[in-house]
Amino acid sequence: MPIEPIDLQVLFSRMPDVGKEQATQNELISGAQAAQAKELVKETETRSNSVNETKETDEVRPAAESEEGNAKGEGAKGRKRGKKKGKTPATFTDPELGKNVDLSG
């Protein structure tokens, strides 16, 4: 089926409309990207300017208490007394450590 001159005339007259539609779609996409980028910059700026409160954990408290003991002159005596009272050290030990031997070389 050959293309008739009337078909070309209709196609050529519609080309500016198609170009405008594509330009509008591209603008919407770039506008959405710009809005998302602006939001990300704002969130990053807010995060960098804010001061976050730290939460004190149980592992930090014994270290702080031992420093207070050192400042008072108790030193090692304070640590020995703490162990006698039944305090356990805050270190992690693996129950499987040392039970498996690799003989493959």
Order of alpha helices (4+ residues) and beta strands (2+ residues): alpha-alpha-alpha
